[in-house]
């Protein structure tokens, strides 16, 4: 997920994207704990995507103020 794609989204879409990524991260952590994880690098990728979403969301909220 690129920051440019995220900047094209509305605040509500960003919040939904963040919620989806947090849910995905939870599922990945559960898979890791049970030994069913196929790609351990996926956790890192999802964490970075969450950080990107939060960064763009914070920028967008600061513009509104």
Phi, psi and omega in degrees: 000127183263150179297326180298320178296321182291325181293339178279350182271155176280171180299318180295319178295322178297319179295321177294319178298317179298315179297319179297318181292322178295321177295318179297320179297319178300315181295321179294319178295323178294318178298319180296319182293328181267359178079020182257005185286131179268323185232095182296337179289346181296325179299315180298317180297316181293320178299320179290324176296320177299317179297320178297316180298315180296323179296311181294321179297316179296319177299316181295319180292326177291329177294324183291325183293000000 
